Amino acid sequence: MGIELFWMAAAQAGAEGGQAAGPPPEVPAFSSLITLALIFGVFYFLLIRPQQKARKEQERLIASVKTGDRVVTSGGLLGTVTNVKDKTVLIRVAENVKVEVLKSSLTSVTKGEAEAK
């Protein structure tokens, strides 16, 4: 009820303003295009570009996996790679415990012990 009275009072005050209601001033079409381009540019550099970089880094990480590397999976498993296949890797988690996981689930790769020394 209160908001309706406010809008009615505002409309009445506008009608009594004494100014002739003319057409609204024209806004150039290119200014809205510039605004849209700026919004897209900010969106691209703040959201899309960093995501593309992270995806490329993940692809590079997956391509560099080889036998003997220490890996961490997205599920939190830590282990040593014992076999690399097209889409999966076999990870030795503990003595006599091997787990096959998708390459896409690897979050970090550390070079094997032989290369580290």
N, C-alpha and C positions, 0 to 999 in steps of 0.2 A: 504494500500500500504506500509506504513512504517513498520508495523509488519511483513509483508512477507519478506521484505528486511532483517530485523533482523534475522529471522529464517534461511534464505538462507545463510547469513554471518556466523551464528553460526554453521550450518551444514558444510560449507566449511572449517571453522577453525578446526572443529573436524576431518575432513577428512585429513587435512594437519598436524595434530598433530604429526605424525611420529610414534605413538605407534600402535602396532598391536592390532586389535580389537579381544580380546579373549572373552571367555564366561564370563558372569557376575559372580561375586562371589556368591556362594550358601548361602542362608539364611536358617538356620535350621528350620524345620517345627514346632518344639515345641515352638520357640520364637513367632511365629504368634499366636499359640494357647494360650500362656501365655498372650499376649496382648489382645486377644479377651476375655479371662477370666477376666482380670483386668477391661476391659470396662464394661462387664456384672456386675461385682461386684459393681462398682461405680454406675451404673444404678440402681441396686437393692437397695442399701443402701440410695441413694439420692431420688429415685422416688417411687419405689414399696413399700418398707417397711413403710414409713410414711403414705402412702395412706391406707395401710392395717390397721394400728393403728387407723387412723381416722374413718375408716369404722366400726371397732370393737367398738369404743367409741360411734358412732352413734347408733349402734344396742343395746348397753347397755342402752343408754339414752332412746330409744324407749321402751325397755322392762320394764323400771322402771316407766313409766308414770302411775299415778293412779288419781282417782278423788280427786279434791282439789288442785292439783299442778298448779303452775303458769307456763305458757309456752309462747314461742315466736316461730312463724312459719317462714318459709323461705320467706314468703310474707310480713313479718313485723307485723302481727297481734299479739297483746298481749292479753292474756285472762286466764281464770281459767277453768280447765278441769272439766266438769260435768258428762261425761259418756265416758267409754272406751270400744271400740269394737275390733274385731280382727284386722282390717286394718285401722280403723279410730278412731278419738276422737271427742267428741262434746265439743266445747269451748264456754264459756260465755264471750263475748267481752264487752258487756255493759248490762244495765238493759233490760231484755226482748229481747236481741239480742244474738242468739246462732248460731255458725257456725260449720259445720262438715268438718274436714280436715283429710287428710291422715296422718298417724303416721310418714311416711317418710319425711313429710314437716316440722317436728319439729326441731328447731335448738338448743333450750336450754330449760331446765326444772329446775324450782326452786320449792323446796318442799313447800307445802301449808302453809297457815297462821297458822293453828293449830299446826303444827310441828315446825314452826319457833319460836313460843313463849315459 
